[in-house]
C-alpha cells in the first residue's frame, strides 16, 4: 500500500519539461488526471529577497519576551520544504528577480534580467497565461511598481526587466483582471485611456478600493513603490490589496490565480536596513494570515509561499556576540532614510533623533552621526543603519543577492507536493499541474 502511494505521488509531480517557447501554448505535457484533489484557485505569494534568515528573524522579532517559549509564526505553521533558486547556466548560481520570477511562473530557467523569455529570448507560457486560456481570472497585488521584475515575469514577456514602459504597455494585452501596486510614472495618460477603453477601472488611492465591486481594475497607488510599512503604519497596503483582489477574483466560477508579492523585503535587504526589512516581514506575515484564513474557508484553494532569492546575506547575530537585540530594532520609529530626512532644517535634530531611535547613542556615536549629517542625507542614512546594526548585532554580507536556498510554505489541496527539496522551476510545474 505504501509503495502504491509512493508511485502515485511520483506520477503526480512528474511534470514534463519544457513548456513550449510560444506565448500562446496550452500543451504543457502534464497529465493532470494523475494529480488528485486539484484546487479551483491558486494563490502564489512571494517574499522578494526573503531568505531563511528573514523568517527566522521575524520569529524572534515578534516574540513575547514575557513568555518562556518563542511563539511560532505563520511561516512556522506553513513550512513544507526548500527550493534552489539558481538561474540558467549563463548567469551562474545567483539569480535576480526577473530570472527567478520567470522560473516560478513558467518552470523554465533563463538568464538574469529576462522577463518571461527563455535563454534565446523566445516568449514562454506562464501559469497566468495558461490560467487565462482555461477561462480563469488572474491578478497581481504588489508593493513595488506593478511592472517590476516579479509581477512582469508572471504577466508578460520582455528581453530586459529594465524596459519598464514597454512592460507596462504590454499589460494591455494580458487581460489580467486585477493589477494593484505602484508605478504611476510608467503609465502615461494615453496608456491609462487605453486601459479604460478595455473597461478597466483606474484608481490611484487605496481608499478607492472600497468602491470597486467588479473586475477589471488597475490600481496604481504610488509614483514608484508604495511606502515602507515602518513609515506608513496604518495603511496595511499589501493586506488591503490582497483582500480586495481575493474578493474580486472569487467572482469567477472557473477559479483564479493570484500573485501577491511583498516586494520591499528585498529593498530593505539591498539597503542593509534591518528596521525596514522587519517592518515588511510583519506586513507580509499579516497578509499571509489573511490568505491562510481564506484557504481555511475555501477548501478548493491552494496557497504556495516562497522567496525568489535571498538578499543581503542577512545574519541574526554579528560582531562575535551571541545575541540579537530585537527590542532595540522594534524601538526605532521610522526607516533610517526617513529619520535622516527629518533632520533637515531641524535645529534640535539630535534630541529628536534620539527619540526616534528609542535609545541614546554615546558621545562618539552622536559625533559620527553629526559628521555624516554634514556630508549628505545619504551619508546620514548609512550612519544610522550602521549604528542600529552595531547596537543590535545585525550582520550583512552583501548589498545584493546571495545564492542560498529559500523556504517553501503551502496549504490547501496539493500542498504535500511541495514538501522536501525542489528547484524553483519545480514549484511552477507543480502549480501548473494543479490548474483545472
C-alpha positions in Angstrom: 0.0 0.0 0.0 2.8 2.4 0.9 4.6 1.6 -2.4 1.4 2.2 -4.4 1.0 5.6 -2.7 4.6 6.5 -3.5 4.2 5.6 -7.1 1.0 7.7 -7.4 2.9 10.7 -5.8 5.7 10.3 -8.3 3.2 10.3 -11.1 1.5 13.4 -9.7 4.7 15.5 -9.5 6.5 14.3 -12.7 5.9 17.3 -14.9 7.4 17.3 -18.4 9.9 20.0 -19.5 9.9 22.4 -21.1 6.9 24.5 -21.8 7.0 25.3 -25.4 8.6 28.6 -26.4 5.4 30.4 -27.5 3.3 32.7 -25.5 0.0 31.1 -26.6 0.9 27.5 -25.9 -1.6 25.4 -24.0 0.1 22.0 -24.2 2.3 21.6 -21.1 2.6 17.8 -21.4 1.0 17.5 -17.9 -1.4 14.6 -17.2 -3.5 16.5 -14.7 -5.8 13.5 -14.3 -3.0 11.9 -12.3 -3.0 14.8 -9.9 -5.7 14.2 -7.3 -7.7 16.9 -5.5 -6.9 19.8 -7.8 -7.8 23.2 -6.4 -10.1 25.7 -8.1 -7.9 28.6 -7.1 -4.2 29.1 -6.7 -2.6 31.9 -4.7 1.2 32.5 -5.1 2.9 34.6 -2.5 6.5 35.8 -2.9 8.5 37.4 -0.3 11.1 39.1 -2.5 14.5 38.6 -1.1 13.1 36.6 1.8 15.9 34.1 2.6 15.7 31.8 5.6 17.3 34.4 7.8 14.4 36.7 7.5 11.7 34.2 8.5 13.9 33.1 11.5 14.5 36.7 12.4 10.8 37.5 12.2 10.1 34.7 14.8 12.4 36.5 17.3 11.2 39.9 16.3 7.6 39.1 17.1 8.4 37.0 20.2 6.8 37.9 23.5 9.7 38.3 25.9 7.4 37.7 28.9 6.8 34.1 28.0 9.1 31.1 28.3 8.7 29.9 24.8 9.4 31.6 21.5 6.0 31.8 19.8 5.6 30.3 16.3 4.7 32.4 13.3 2.6 31.8 10.2 5.9 30.8 8.5 6.5 28.1 11.0 2.9 26.8 10.6 3.0 26.6 6.9 6.6 25.5 6.2 6.8 22.4 4.0 10.1 22.5 2.1 13.0 24.3 0.5 13.9 25.4 -3.1 17.1 26.2 -5.0 17.0 29.4 -7.0 19.9 29.4 -9.4 19.3 30.9 -12.9 20.3 29.5 -16.3 23.9 28.4 -16.5 24.8 31.5 -18.5 24.1 33.6 -15.4 25.9 31.4 -12.8 24.5 30.5 -9.4 23.0 33.7 -8.1 19.6 34.7 -9.6 18.0 38.1 -10.0 14.2 38.7 -9.5 13.5 38.5 -13.2 15.0 35.1 -13.9 13.5 33.8 -10.7 10.0 35.1 -11.5 10.2 33.5 -14.9 11.3 30.2 -13.4 8.5 30.4 -10.7 5.8 31.3 -13.3 6.8 29.0 -16.2 9.1 26.3 -14.9 12.0 27.3 -17.2 15.4 28.6 -16.3 16.6 31.8 -18.0 19.2 34.5 -17.8 19.2 37.2 -15.2 17.1 40.2 -16.4 14.8 38.1 -18.6 11.1 38.6 -18.3 9.0 35.6 -19.4 11.5 34.6 -22.1 14.0 31.7 -22.4 17.7 31.9 -22.9 17.1 32.6 -26.6 14.7 35.4 -25.8 11.7 33.4 -27.0 8.4 34.0 -25.1 7.3 31.2 -22.8 4.0 30.4 -21.3 3.4 31.4 -17.7 0.9 30.0 -15.2 -1.1 33.2 -15.6 -1.4 32.8 -19.3 -2.3 29.2 -19.1 -5.0 30.0 -16.5 -6.4 32.7 -18.8 -6.7 30.1 -21.6 -8.7 28.0 -19.2 -11.2 30.8 -18.5 -9.8 31.6 -15.1 -9.3 35.1 -13.6 -5.8 36.4 -12.8 -4.4 39.2 -10.7 -1.3 40.7 -9.1 -1.1 42.6 -5.8 2.4 44.0 -5.0 4.2 46.8 -3.2 6.6 47.6 -5.9 5.7 49.1 -9.2 3.3 46.7 -11.0 5.7 46.5 -13.9 8.7 45.5 -11.7 10.5 42.2 -12.3 8.4 39.8 -10.3 4.9 40.7 -11.5 6.2 41.2 -15.0 7.7 37.7 -15.0 4.3 36.3 -14.4 2.3 38.5 -16.8 4.3 39.3 -19.9 7.5 38.9 -22.0 10.5 41.1 -22.5 14.2 40.6 -23.0 15.0 43.1 -20.2 13.4 43.9 -16.9 14.6 47.5 -17.4 12.2 48.2 -20.2 9.6 49.4 -17.7 7.4 51.4 -20.2 7.3 48.6 -22.7 6.4 46.2 -20.0 3.6 48.5 -18.7 2.2 48.9 -22.2 2.2 45.1 -22.8 -0.1 44.6 -19.8 -2.9 45.9 -22.1 -2.8 42.6 -23.9 -2.7 40.3 -20.9 -6.3 40.7 -19.9 -5.3 40.5 -16.3 -8.3 41.2 -14.2 -6.7 42.8 -11.1 -3.5 44.8 -11.2 -2.6 46.5 -7.9 0.6 48.2 -6.8 2.7 51.2 -7.6 4.2 52.6 -10.8 2.2 55.6 -11.9 5.3 57.1 -13.6 5.3 54.4 -16.2 1.7 54.7 -17.2 1.1 57.7 -19.5 -2.3 59.3 -19.8 -2.6 57.7 -23.2 -1.9 54.3 -21.8 -4.4 54.8 -19.0 -7.0 55.8 -21.5 -6.4 52.6 -23.4 -6.9 50.6 -20.2 -10.2 52.4 -19.6 -11.3 51.6 -23.2 -10.9 48.0 -22.2 -13.2 48.5 -19.3 -10.6 48.8 -16.6 -11.5 50.9 -13.6 -8.4 53.1 -12.8 -7.8 54.2 -9.2 -4.9 56.0 -7.5 -5.8 55.8 -3.8 -6.0 52.7 -1.6 -9.3 54.1 -0.1 -10.8 53.8 -3.6 -10.6 50.0 -3.4 -13.7 50.1 -1.2 -15.7 51.3 -4.2 -14.5 48.6 -6.5 -17.0 45.7 -6.7 -16.2 44.1 -10.1 -13.0 43.4 -12.0 -11.4 44.8 -14.1 -9.2 47.2 -12.1 -5.9 48.9 -12.5 -4.8 50.4 -9.1 -1.6 52.4 -9.1 -1.1 53.8 -5.6 2.3 55.4 -5.8 4.7 57.0 -8.3 7.0 54.1 -8.0 6.9 51.7 -5.0 4.4 52.0 -2.1 5.7 53.4 1.2 7.7 51.2 3.6 5.4 49.7 6.2 7.6 51.2 9.0 6.9 54.7 7.6 3.2 54.0 6.8 1.9 52.1 9.8 -1.8 52.5 9.2 -2.3 51.8 5.5 -1.7 48.0 5.6 -1.4 48.4 1.8 -0.4 44.8 0.8 -3.1 43.3 3.1 -5.8 45.6 1.7 -4.7 45.0 -1.9 -4.8 41.2 -1.3 -8.2 41.3 0.4 -9.7 43.2 -2.5 -8.1 41.0 -5.1 -9.5 37.9 -3.4 -12.9 39.4 -3.3 -12.9 40.4 -7.0 -11.2 37.3 -8.4 -13.5 35.0 -6.4 -16.4 36.1 -8.6 -15.2 33.8 -11.4 -16.9 30.4 -11.1 -13.9 28.9 -13.0 -11.4 30.0 -10.4 -8.4 32.3 -10.3 -4.7 32.6 -10.0 -3.4 35.5 -7.8 0.2 36.6 -7.3 0.9 38.5 -4.1 4.4 40.0 -3.7 6.0 41.5 -0.6 8.3 43.4 -2.8 10.1 45.7 -0.3 11.6 43.0 1.9 14.1 42.8 -0.9 14.6 46.6 -0.9 15.3 46.5 2.8 17.9 43.8 2.2 19.6 45.7 -0.6 19.8 48.7 1.7 21.1 46.6 4.6 18.2 48.1 6.6 17.0 45.7 9.3 14.3 48.1 10.6 12.6 48.4 7.2 13.1 44.7 6.4 11.4 43.6 9.6 8.6 46.1 9.0 8.0 44.5 5.6 8.2 41.0 7.1 5.5 41.9 9.6 3.2 43.2 6.9 3.8 40.1 4.8 3.0 37.8 7.7 -0.2 39.7 8.4 -1.1 39.4 4.7 -0.3 35.6 4.7 -2.6 35.2 7.7 -5.5 36.8 5.7 -4.8 34.3 2.9 -4.4 31.4 5.4 -7.9 32.2 6.7 -9.3 32.4 3.1 -7.9 29.0 2.4 -9.5 27.6 5.5 -12.8 29.0 4.4 -12.4 27.9 0.8 -11.1 24.3 0.8 -10.8 24.5 -3.0 -7.9 27.0 -2.8 -4.1 26.2 -2.7 -1.6 28.8 -1.4 2.1 28.4 -2.1 4.5 30.9 -0.5 8.2 31.2 -1.2 11.0 33.7 -1.9 12.6 34.4 -5.3 16.0 34.6 -3.7 17.9 35.8 -0.7 19.0 39.4 -0.4 21.8 41.0 1.7 23.3 37.9 3.3 21.5 38.9 6.5 22.6 37.2 9.7 21.0 37.1 13.1 23.9 38.0 15.4 27.2 39.7 14.4 30.3 41.2 15.8 31.3 38.0 17.6 28.4 38.5 20.1 25.9 35.7 20.7 22.9 37.9 20.8 20.4 39.8 18.7 18.6 42.8 20.1 15.1 42.8 18.8 13.9 45.3 21.4 16.3 47.9 20.0 15.1 47.2 16.4 11.5 47.4 17.4 12.1 50.7 19.2 13.1 52.6 16.1 10.1 54.5 15.0 10.8 55.0 11.3 13.1 53.9 8.5 16.7 55.2 8.7 16.1 57.1 5.4 13.1 58.8 6.9 15.0 59.6 10.1 17.8 61.2 8.1 15.4 63.2 6.0 13.7 64.5 9.2 16.9 66.2 10.3 16.8 68.7 7.5 16.3 72.3 8.9 15.8 70.9 12.4 17.9 72.7 15.0 17.0 70.1 17.6 17.8 67.2 15.3 20.0 65.3 17.8 17.3 65.0 20.5 14.6 64.2 18.0 16.9 61.6 16.5 17.4 60.0 20.0 13.6 60.0 20.5 13.1 58.3 17.1 15.8 55.7 17.6 14.5 54.7 21.0 18.0 54.6 22.5 20.7 57.1 23.3 23.9 56.9 21.3 27.1 57.7 23.3 29.1 60.8 22.6 31.3 59.2 19.9 28.2 57.8 18.1 26.5 61.1 18.2 29.5 62.8 16.7 29.6 60.2 13.9 26.0 61.0 13.1 26.7 64.7 13.1 29.7 64.3 10.8 27.6 62.2 8.4 24.8 64.7 8.5 27.3 67.4 7.4 28.1 65.3 4.3 24.7 64.4 3.0 21.3 62.8 3.8 22.5 59.6 2.2 25.6 59.5 4.4 23.5 60.1 7.5 21.1 57.3 6.4 24.1 54.9 6.1 25.4 56.0 9.5 22.0 55.4 11.2 21.8 51.9 9.7 25.3 51.0 10.8 24.6 52.3 14.3 21.5 50.2 14.5 23.3 47.1 13.2 26.1 47.6 15.7 23.8 48.0 18.7 21.5 45.1 17.7 24.3 42.8 16.4 22.8 42.5 13.0 25.1 41.3 10.2 25.1 41.7 6.4 27.5 40.2 3.8 26.2 41.9 0.7 24.2 44.7 -0.8 23.0 42.3 -3.5 21.6 38.8 -3.7 23.1 35.6 -2.5 22.6 32.0 -3.7 21.3 30.2 -0.7 18.2 28.0 -0.9 14.9 29.5 0.2 11.9 28.1 2.1 8.6 26.9 0.7 5.3 27.2 2.5 2.0 25.7 1.4 -1.5 24.9 2.5 -4.6 23.6 0.7 -5.2 20.8 -1.8 -1.9 19.7 -3.3 0.3 21.3 -0.5 2.0 18.0 0.1 3.5 18.1 -3.4 5.8 20.9 -2.2 7.4 19.0 0.7 11.1 18.5 0.8 13.7 19.9 -1.5 12.9 21.1 -5.0 14.0 23.6 -7.6 12.1 26.9 -8.2 11.2 25.5 -11.6 9.5 22.5 -9.9 7.3 24.9 -8.0 6.0 26.3 -11.2 5.4 22.9 -12.7 3.6 21.6 -9.7 1.4 24.7 -9.6 0.6 24.4 -13.3 -0.3 20.7 -12.7 -2.9 21.9 -10.2 -4.8 24.0 -12.8 -8.2 22.7 -13.6 
